[in-house]
């Protein structure tokens, strides 16, 4: 019988001690792995949506809010800006591409955004069926919207005012679904896109002569744009914000909380290794007859060493495996919550590079925690142990 | 099979040295080592089994030096050539009766053979205990299983430490004949160490250990 197999039987023979060690390790590994998985999803998601957008032009207010609302579509917009003013920036020689966005209403909490065909094109969105939006009140829906609302081509619907799921439904003008985008993995999946004129059309009743938009996504031609534009806008109700910088600031603020969580997880992992260590030591005391017996049956001391080491490694391995499964369950649950609340899809279960490091480190520390009791198995005096005195 | 010469042993911190008579035991033969408590019979058994290293003197096993081997080599040689029945039965508790026997074969380097294990348990009237947990055995059953474990790998030498001291006359006879039958079956030499005077009349070849001065 191989030492590894006997070790597994021995470990299973002590379900309580083994269970405690495995449980602790599973939680430690699980939390860290969950953090790694979420971090990957978020960074990928954040980066994918920033995609070459250097600047965002919008109403003055919190720059972070401006970015969150207009790049990620998770916060409320900072306000509206007059199109005539925005055009000056859009035509600035330092700017190579400008995509106007006008926040309209929502349909079942999915946002209706008035824009130009350059917006879906920017994210590489392709029509899965139907035709692009052209005339006012024609809408092309994202893949997530199609799945969640069941809207399909030819359907008409009324929008709800603003971003709330209120009863304030605009009954006068109905939107018609003319197309549906294939899944892009970007914000487009969560939106209903329509020509800007539709948004103006809905709000005609509000006394407002000027044509207004919410924001413009800008791509710079010249790096000087970042320095020049803020100056240019100083005396206007507008501002530009840099998505890369704002998101960095946000993740850094996240970071403090994440660091605390990581410290707690490392502490739990540390406890689990102490528990492996204690479980093995205690079991050795109780099993010294068994170990001495194995020697008399032909197992050299080194074999006892590997037996105890394997016992520790089995516990570590079980803990790691349970932890990785736990973190994936966590991702599925969190993914459900995030996609319900923010229409964000973070459910990616493939291993992250950091997890390989985590597993290797856990195995190493597990081997060390088991190595010390294993060494003491080397020193058992079989004659004294089995002879019961002289 | 077994030959000892001028074995002496001194315990650490002890003034006196234990001196033991020379032993010679061929395959298929049996020997009774009789002595009262304190005569060092268990010490002698452990020296023979290579579980202790003699202060002076030597143990030869099957014509090859044994007591002078390095620890790991001694462990392996013991596993292959000896089967030991201890005074108290100990087992690997996470394994079943059958697996404990299979483990003894595997540690001795014998190929796995379920039929040998089953046959032996049948012979000892324990066939139904093959898959039982060792903790669930009665004391008598434990002793029979430990005899089975000592012979399951067909060793050349079977050592038994006080196998009958806790038993009544009837069971003493049963255990003795069991040991003899198993030794005979594999042609092994049998060395029994005991203070049990009842065995004196039942075995002709014997060495008596005297209390050391």
Interface residues (C-beta under 8 A of the other chain):
Chain A: X1 X6 X9 X10 X12 X13 X287 X289 X290 X292 X293 X294 X295 X296 X297 X298 X299 X300 X301 X302 X382 X383 X386 X387 X388 X390
Chain B: X11 X40 X42 X43 X46 X49 X51 X52 X71 X72 X73 X75 X76 X78 X79 X80 X84 X86 X87 X88 X90 X91 X92 X93 X94 X95 X99 X102 X103 X104 X106 X107 X108 X109 X149
